[in-house]
Amino acid sequence: MYEKEFSLKVVVDGLELPVHQHEGKFYVAAPVGKKYELKVRVPRASFNRYAAVLSVDGLSVMNGKRATLADSAYVIDRAHGGVLTVPGFRLNDEEVAHFVFGAPEESYAALMDKPENIGVIAAVIYAEKCPVRETGWGDDLLGGHLTRGGGMTMGGGGLLGGGGGMKGGNFPTRSGGHDVGTGFGDRTEHKVQQVQFERGEVVARIVIEYASEESLKAAGIIKTSPLGDVSPFAAPEKKGEGCALPPGWKG
């Protein structure tokens, strides 16, 4: 999903999940059992650095606690081509635990007794207050010494049941039932290093809700085809060499 020149995408098997817009809200259909990554894009040509605060199921991807605008953030600059990829909940400066779509009751948020925001992914992106033109760092950077955000609002959920607005600096709360959550998957290498970054203005705030395709269709978020179901690949027939010739073909 895009806001101006900034975007947040959910990536599965290297492909960005289609974003469905409905009544001003944004949704993706979550394939249960699949690992996923979050991809944040900022203006590639900019010399400025940006900090992205990320929340999955209402939890900070950095510390697993209820997400707030004061959480540590990933810093993105030209050295990264303006793209940040985050594959999981951070364990330390070397590793993360993969994001995995699964049953809500098996989600990390539910297991940590914080299930209020299951089915919601959010990002708040800050510009740097006093830009420092540095390049040449390694992988995605973990920003330290970040100031507390404030003075903003964020819309909550839609037909699937989400909360409305920011309360006390926290991400949106949820009142309805999403049927997919994010599990705490296996560990994988994802190295970062601490850098100093002073937050300036908020340049983007993005919320994406997710649920099963069936749930999104039932809520009218994904429209079914008016032409009916299609099946472009049928069961295999008897093998032959080349395409069978149609009757009367004289090519």
C-alpha positions in Angstrom: 0.0 0.0 0.0 1.3 3.4 -0.9 1.2 6.8 0.7 2.8 9.5 -1.5 6.2 8.1 -2.3 6.2 5.7 0.7 4.9 2.2 0.7 4.4 -0.9 2.9 4.0 -4.3 1.2 3.6 -7.8 2.5 5.8 -10.2 0.6 5.3 -14.0 0.3 7.6 -16.3 -1.7 9.2 -13.2 -3.2 5.9 -11.7 -4.5 4.0 -8.8 -3.1 0.5 -9.7 -2.0 -2.2 -7.7 -3.8 -3.7 -4.9 -1.7 -7.5 -4.6 -1.7 -8.9 -1.1 -1.0 -12.3 -0.9 0.5 -14.0 2.1 2.0 -10.7 3.8 2.6 -9.1 0.8 4.3 -6.5 -1.6 2.9 -6.4 -5.4 3.1 -4.4 -8.4 2.0 -5.4 -12.0 1.8 -3.1 -14.0 4.1 -2.0 -17.5 3.0 -2.0 -19.6 6.1 1.3 -21.5 6.7 3.4 -19.2 4.7 6.3 -17.1 5.9 6.2 -13.5 4.9 8.3 -10.3 4.9 7.5 -6.6 5.3 8.9 -4.3 2.6 9.1 -0.6 3.2 10.0 1.8 0.3 11.0 5.4 0.7 12.0 7.9 -2.1 15.1 6.4 -3.6 16.6 9.6 -4.9 16.4 11.4 -1.5 19.5 12.1 0.4 17.5 12.1 3.6 17.3 9.1 5.9 14.0 7.8 7.2 13.0 5.7 10.3 10.2 3.1 10.1 8.4 2.0 13.2 6.7 -1.3 12.5 3.9 -3.1 14.3 2.5 -6.6 13.6 -0.6 -7.7 15.4 -0.2 -4.7 17.7 3.3 -5.8 18.8 6.6 -4.0 18.1 8.7 -6.0 15.7 11.7 -4.9 17.8 10.8 -6.0 21.3 7.5 -8.0 21.1 5.7 -5.5 23.5 2.6 -3.5 22.6 3.7 -1.2 19.9 4.1 2.6 20.5 5.4 5.5 18.5 8.4 5.6 20.9 9.7 2.1 19.8 13.0 1.7 18.1 12.9 1.8 14.3 14.7 0.7 11.2 16.7 3.4 9.4 16.6 3.5 5.6 18.8 5.5 3.3 20.2 5.6 -0.2 22.7 2.8 0.7 19.7 0.5 0.7 18.2 1.7 -2.5 15.4 3.2 -0.5 14.1 -0.3 0.4 13.9 -2.0 3.8 13.0 -5.7 4.1 12.1 -7.1 7.5 11.5 -10.9 7.7 10.5 -11.3 11.4 10.4 -10.3 15.0 13.9 -9.2 16.2 15.7 -11.5 18.6 19.0 -9.7 18.7 21.3 -7.7 16.4 22.0 -10.8 14.4 18.7 -12.7 14.1 14.9 -12.5 13.8 12.1 -15.0 14.1 10.2 -15.4 10.8 6.8 -13.9 10.4 4.4 -16.8 9.6 0.7 -16.6 8.9 -1.3 -19.0 11.0 -4.3 -19.5 13.3 -5.0 -16.5 15.6 -4.8 -18.6 18.7 -1.3 -19.7 17.7 -0.1 -16.2 16.9 2.8 -14.6 18.8 0.4 -11.9 20.1 -2.0 -14.5 21.5 0.7 -16.6 23.1 2.0 -13.5 24.8 -1.5 -12.6 26.0 -1.8 -9.5 23.8 -4.4 -10.6 21.2 -6.2 -7.2 20.8 -4.7 -6.3 17.4 -4.3 -9.6 15.6 -4.7 -9.1 11.9 -3.3 -5.6 11.7 0.1 -4.5 10.2 1.2 -0.9 10.6 4.1 1.4 9.8 4.9 5.0 10.8 7.7 6.6 8.8 9.7 9.6 10.1 12.0 11.9 8.2 15.3 12.7 9.9 15.3 16.0 11.8 18.9 16.9 11.0 19.9 14.7 8.0 23.3 13.1 8.2 24.6 12.1 4.7 26.3 8.9 5.5 26.5 5.7 3.4 28.2 2.4 3.2 26.6 0.6 6.1 25.8 -3.1 5.8 22.3 -4.6 6.0 19.2 -3.0 7.4 20.0 -0.6 10.2 18.5 -0.5 13.6 18.0 3.1 14.7 18.7 4.1 18.3 18.2 7.2 20.3 14.8 7.9 18.7 12.6 10.7 20.1 9.0 10.1 21.0 6.5 10.7 18.2 3.2 12.5 18.6 0.7 14.8 17.1 -0.8 12.4 14.7 -3.8 10.1 14.2 -4.3 6.9 12.3 -7.5 5.3 11.0 -8.2 1.8 12.4 -9.9 -1.2 10.9 -12.8 -1.6 8.6 -15.3 -4.4 8.0 -13.2 -7.0 9.6 -13.4 -5.1 12.9 -10.6 -2.7 13.8 -10.3 0.1 16.3 -10.3 3.7 15.5 -7.5 6.1 16.0 -4.3 6.3 18.1 -4.7 6.2 21.9 -2.0 7.2 24.2 0.6 6.9 21.4 -0.3 3.3 20.7 -1.2 1.6 17.4 -4.9 0.9 16.6 -6.9 -1.5 18.7 -9.2 -4.1 17.3 -12.7 -5.2 18.3 -13.7 -7.7 15.7 -12.5 -11.1 14.5 -9.7 -11.7 12.0 -9.2 -15.4 11.2 -5.4 -15.3 10.6 -2.6 -14.2 12.9 1.2 -14.0 12.8 3.2 -16.7 14.4 6.7 -16.6 15.9 8.6 -18.7 13.3 12.1 -20.2 13.1 15.1 -18.0 13.5 17.0 -16.6 10.5 19.9 -14.3 10.1 19.2 -10.6 9.7 22.0 -8.4 10.9 21.7 -4.8 12.0 23.7 -2.2 13.8 22.9 0.6 16.1 22.9 4.1 14.6 21.9 7.6 15.9 18.8 9.1 14.4 16.8 12.1 15.5 13.1 12.0 14.4 11.6 14.8 12.5 8.1 14.9 11.0 5.9 12.0 10.2 5.9 11.5 6.4 3.7 8.4 6.2 1.4 6.3 8.3 0.1 3.1 6.8 -2.2 0.4 8.1 -2.9 -2.9 6.4 -5.4 -5.5 7.7 -5.1 -9.1 6.8 -7.3 -12.2 7.0 -8.1 -15.3 4.9 -9.3 -14.8 1.3 -12.6 -16.5 2.4 -13.1 -13.9 5.2 -12.3 -11.0 2.9 -14.8 -12.3 0.3 -17.5 -12.8 2.9 -17.0 -9.2 4.1 -17.3 -7.9 0.5 -13.7 -6.7 0.5 -12.6 -9.0 -2.3 -15.2 -9.1 -5.1 -16.0 -12.4 -6.7 -15.8 -12.5 -10.5 -19.2 -11.6 -12.2 -18.3 -14.2 -14.9 -18.1 -17.0 -12.5 -15.2 -19.2 -11.3 -12.4 -20.0 -13.8 -9.9 -22.9 -14.0 -7.1 -22.0 -16.4 -5.2 -25.2 -15.5 -7.1 -28.5 -15.6 -6.1 -32.0 -14.6 -3.3 -33.4 -16.9 -4.4 -35.3 -20.0 -2.6 -38.0 -21.8 0.8 -36.8 -22.8 1.5 -36.0 -26.4 4.0 -34.2 -28.5 2.9 -30.6 -29.3 -0.6 -29.3 -29.3 -3.4 -31.4 -30.8 -4.7 -30.1 -34.1 -8.3 -28.9 -34.1 -10.8 -30.3 -36.7 -10.5 -28.7 -40.1 -7.2 -27.0 -39.4 -5.2 -26.6 -42.6 -2.2 -24.7 -41.4 
